[in-house]
């Protein structure tokens, strides 16, 4: 029989080993390749979807009245520049950096020959980050892909799933032993139900609801591709983890006293959130969504085998991008984007109504309804038009500072209440090219002069630095 002293020593040893294994809470900043890299024709890079949209279509002319591109962006592909930015990250105190790879750099033609220059660049970038004590959180796909595949229909083409799988296989086989956190996709709801609808609204000949629901097959293909790549990663028995990032916008009624507003909010919530959470964690789409699809997109018929495959290959973690809840009015169609215009705040942010308590509500919902998965907040941030002005060499942004502080407080409250939260990441570390908004919206902790590439930390940078210091051992 084991004596008491030996038993206590064994218990202490197990506790020590578990303590050693415990991963530190990740505090980070986030970017995406097209928004920050620039250098759009360097090192054999091919044309990407967003190169095409900004340079040839001039997409920002229709949204901000001016043609703007990510051709230069904030020059972060340049090692001389990104080393300076790593120094800024070290000063900030982050231990994680969420970034994305550029498919059109790695496989310029979408399929076929792999560009070794691009792979070597990323190898060097990862080494530089790790040497600085910063863990790369690597998004394999963040909205962008080779333009040649766009010409073949993109996610409207059933072959896109295979093209993506091939690309992701190249990435994972090359970097799988170095990178501990991969992300398959970023925000399928935003890519298809928001951006695709915005980009094609004028050319669309279908009724609004039919066109909105026509995007579902593309989203479904992405979820199957996600499951295939997760299975690949697990089959390779790598020592890290792989997840997916969803935008979460818990819906709320414009007027809580109006039944119509509440009913509309409930349905909108399903189409934004449950439509992706349910298949990932329950292996099925929500019934109310399937009922609407049967009416407005009857050709969408996911097979039992497809749903079982998605459900069987769950992500190791869920990344959530939270900016604001969806505030919904009774007269708004859930199969539209009208909720984006609903903001009752007197001082309006660039990302919607400021309601940090809804981040907490969403985290608790993931705990209670989806099995308490590992969660990291992969994007959270804001901007206010009045704030990002340089005065005497300084940028005071008290509204952004308050936004970040309150969202962190609510997130940590959820963690203390048992939510399996392992990180928080601000969007963004730097002002950058904000997709269809071009350079007109600044969401960074660091002010970037887009003409000179000069960087200036804002007041919010120093507040976030303080938050990290105070919660380093959380």
Residue pairs with C-beta under 8 A, 6 or more apart in sequence:
2 10
23 422
24 95
24 472
25 422
25 423
25 424
25 471
25 474
26 95
26 96
26 135
26 137
26 376
26 422
26 423
26 424
26 425
27 93
27 94
27 95
27 96
27 423
27 424
27 425
27 467
27 468
27 471
27 472
28 94
28 95
28 96
28 97
28 98
28 135
28 137
28 423
28 424
28 425
28 426
29 89
29 92
29 94
29 97
29 98
29 425
29 426
29 427
29 428
29 429
29 430
29 445
30 97
30 98
30 99
30 137
30 378
30 379
30 425
30 426
30 427
30 428
30 429
31 76
31 97
31 98
31 99
31 100
31 428
31 429
31 430
31 432
32 99
32 100
32 139
32 142
32 143
32 144
32 186
33 99
33 100
33 101
33 102
33 105
33 142
33 144
34 48
34 50
34 51
34 70
34 73
34 102
34 142
34 143
34 144
34 433
35 70
35 73
35 428
35 432
35 433
35 434
35 435
36 73
36 74
36 76
36 430
36 432
36 433
37 70
37 73
37 75
37 76
37 77
37 102
38 70
38 71
38 72
38 73
38 74
38 75
38 76
38 77
38 78
39 45
39 72
39 75
39 77
39 78
40 48
40 51
40 69
40 70
40 71
42 77
43 105
43 115
43 117
43 118
43 121
44 105
44 108
44 115
44 117
44 118
45 102
45 104
45 105
45 108
45 115
45 118
46 104
46 105
46 107
46 108
46 109
46 110
46 146
46 147
46 148
47 104
47 146
47 147
47 148
48 102
48 103
48 104
48 144
48 145
48 146
48 147
49 143
49 144
49 145
49 146
49 147
49 149
49 150
49 154
50 70
50 143
50 144
50 435
51 69
51 70
51 71
51 104
51 147
52 147
52 150
53 59
53 199
54 60
54 67
54 68
54 69
54 70
54 71
55 69
55 71
58 67
59 199
59 436
60 66
60 67
60 68
60 69
60 436
60 437
60 438
61 67
63 198
63 436
63 437
63 438
64 436
64 437
64 438
64 440
66 438
68 433
68 438
68 439
69 433
70 433
72 450
73 432
73 433
74 81
74 430
74 431
74 432
74 433
74 448
74 450
74 453
75 81
75 453
76 82
76 85
76 430
77 121
79 121
79 124
79 125
79 128
81 453
82 125
82 128
83 128
84 455
85 429
85 430
85 455
86 128
86 129
86 132
86 134
88 429
88 446
88 455
88 457
89 97
89 132
89 134
89 429
90 132
90 133
90 134
91 457
91 465
92 429
92 445
92 457
92 461
92 464
92 465
92 468
93 465
93 468
93 469
93 472
94 134
94 468
95 133
95 134
95 135
96 134
96 135
96 136
96 137
96 423
96 425
97 129
97 134
97 135
97 136
97 137
97 429
98 136
98 137
98 139
98 183
98 378
98 379
98 425
99 136
99 137
99 138
99 139
100 138
100 139
100 140
100 141
100 142
100 186
101 122
101 138
101 139
101 140
101 141
101 171
102 118
102 144
103 110
103 141
103 144
103 145
103 146
103 167
104 110
104 144
104 145
104 146
104 147
105 115
105 118
105 121
106 114
106 115
106 118
106 119
106 122
106 167
106 170
106 171
107 113
107 114
107 115
107 146
107 166
107 167
107 170
108 115
108 146
109 146
109 148
110 145
110 146
110 148
110 149
110 152
110 163
110 167
111 163
111 166
114 170
119 174
122 175
123 174
123 175
123 178
125 136
126 136
126 175
126 178
126 179
129 135
129 136
130 136
130 178
135 180
135 181
136 179
136 181
137 181
137 183
137 376
137 378
137 423
137 425
138 171
138 175
138 179
138 181
138 182
138 183
139 182
139 183
139 185
139 186
139 245
140 167
140 168
140 171
140 172
140 182
140 183
140 184
140 185
140 229
141 164
141 167
141 168
141 184
141 185
141 186
142 186
143 186
143 187
143 190
143 191
143 195
143 435
145 154
145 164
149 157
149 160
149 163
152 159
152 160
153 160
154 160
154 218
155 192
155 218
155 221
155 222
156 217
156 218
158 221
160 221
160 225
161 221
161 222
161 224
161 225
161 228
164 225
164 229
165 225
165 228
165 229
165 232
168 184
168 225
168 229
168 232
169 229
169 232
171 182
172 182
172 229
172 232
172 233
172 236
172 238
173 236
176 182
176 233
176 236
176 238
176 240
177 238
177 239
179 240
180 239
180 240
180 241
181 240
181 241
181 242
181 243
181 317
182 233
182 240
182 241
182 242
182 243
183 242
183 243
183 244
183 245
183 319
183 378
184 225
184 226
184 229
184 230
184 242
184 243
184 244
184 315
185 222
185 225
185 226
185 244
185 245
186 245
186 321
187 245
187 246
187 247
187 321
188 219
188 222
188 223
188 246
188 276
189 219
189 246
189 247
189 272
189 275
189 276
190 247
191 222
192 215
192 216
192 218
192 219
192 222
193 212
193 215
193 219
193 271
194 337
194 340
195 435
195 436
196 215
196 218
197 211
197 212
197 215
197 337
198 337
198 436
200 211
204 211
206 214
208 333
208 335
208 336
209 296
209 333
209 335
209 336
210 296
210 297
212 296
212 335
212 336
213 292
213 293
213 296
213 297
213 300
213 335
214 297
216 293
216 297
216 300
217 297
217 299
217 300
219 275
219 276
220 300
220 302
220 306
223 276
223 279
223 280
223 310
224 306
224 309
224 310
226 244
226 310
226 313
226 315
227 309
227 310
227 312
227 313
228 313
229 242
230 242
230 313
230 314
230 315
230 316
231 313
233 242
234 242
234 313
241 316
241 317
241 374
242 315
242 316
243 315
243 316
243 317
243 318
243 319
243 374
243 376
244 280
244 315
244 318
244 319
245 318
245 319
245 320
245 321
245 378
245 379
246 273
246 276
246 277
246 318
246 319
246 320
246 321
247 272
247 320
247 321
247 322
247 323
248 272
248 273
248 320
248 321
248 322
248 362
249 272
249 273
249 322
249 323
249 324
249 325
249 326
250 269
250 273
250 325
250 326
250 358
250 361
250 362
250 365
251 265
251 266
251 268
251 269
251 272
251 273
251 325
251 326
251 327
251 328
251 339
252 265
252 325
252 326
252 327
252 328
252 355
252 358
253 261
253 262
253 264
253 265
253 327
253 328
253 329
253 330
254 261
254 327
254 328
254 329
254 330
254 342
254 344
255 261
255 329
256 262
258 330
259 330
260 330
260 331
261 328
261 329
261 330
263 330
264 328
264 329
264 330
264 331
264 332
264 334
265 326
265 327
265 328
267 288
267 334
268 326
268 328
268 332
268 334
268 339
269 326
270 286
270 288
270 289
270 334
271 289
271 292
271 334
271 335
272 326
273 362
274 286
274 289
275 285
275 286
275 289
277 366
277 370
278 284
278 285
278 286
279 285
279 307
279 310
279 311
280 310
280 311
280 314
280 315
280 318
281 311
281 314
281 370
281 371
281 373
282 311
282 370
283 307
283 308
283 310
283 311
283 312
284 307
284 311
285 293
285 302
285 307
292 334
292 335
293 300
296 335
314 373
315 373
316 374
317 373
317 374
317 375
317 376
317 422
318 366
318 373
318 374
318 375
318 376
319 375
319 376
319 377
319 378
320 362
320 366
320 375
320 376
320 377
320 378
321 377
321 378
321 379
321 380
321 427
322 358
322 359
322 362
322 377
322 379
322 380
322 407
323 351
323 352
323 379
323 380
323 381
323 382
323 427
324 349
324 351
324 352
324 353
324 354
324 355
324 358
325 352
325 353
325 355
325 358
326 339
326 342
326 352
327 339
327 342
327 343
327 344
327 352
327 353
328 334
328 339
328 342
329 338
329 342
332 338
332 339
332 342
340 352
342 353
343 352
343 353
344 353
345 353
345 354
347 384
347 386
347 399
348 384
349 382
349 383
349 384
349 399
349 403
350 382
350 383
350 384
350 385
350 437
350 441
350 443
351 381
351 382
351 383
351 443
354 382
354 403
356 403
356 406
356 407
356 409
356 410
357 410
359 377
359 380
359 407
359 410
359 411
359 414
360 410
360 411
360 413
360 414
363 375
363 411
363 414
363 415
363 419
363 421
364 414
364 417
364 419
366 372
366 373
366 375
366 419
367 414
367 417
367 418
367 419
367 420
372 418
372 419
372 420
373 420
374 420
374 422
375 419
375 420
375 421
375 422
376 421
376 422
376 423
376 424
376 425
377 411
377 421
377 423
377 424
377 425
378 425
379 425
379 426
379 427
380 404
380 407
380 424
380 425
380 426
380 427
381 400
381 403
381 404
381 426
381 427
381 428
381 443
381 445
382 399
382 400
382 403
382 443
383 400
383 441
383 442
383 443
384 397
384 399
384 400
387 395
387 396
387 397
387 398
387 399
387 400
388 395
388 397
388 431
388 442
388 447
388 458
389 395
390 447
390 456
393 456
394 456
394 459
395 447
395 456
395 458
395 459
396 458
396 459
397 458
397 459
397 460
398 459
400 458
400 459
400 460
401 459
401 460
401 463
404 426
404 460
404 463
404 464
404 467
405 463
405 467
408 424
408 467
408 471
411 421
411 424
412 471
412 474
414 421
415 421
415 474
426 445
426 464
427 443
428 443
428 444
428 445
429 444
429 445
429 446
430 444
430 445
430 446
430 448
430 455
431 439
431 442
431 443
431 444
431 446
431 447
431 448
431 450
432 443
432 444
432 448
433 439
434 440
434 441
434 443
439 450
444 458
445 457
445 458
445 460
445 461
445 464
446 455
446 456
446 457
446 458
446 461
447 455
447 456
447 457
447 458
448 454
448 455
449 456
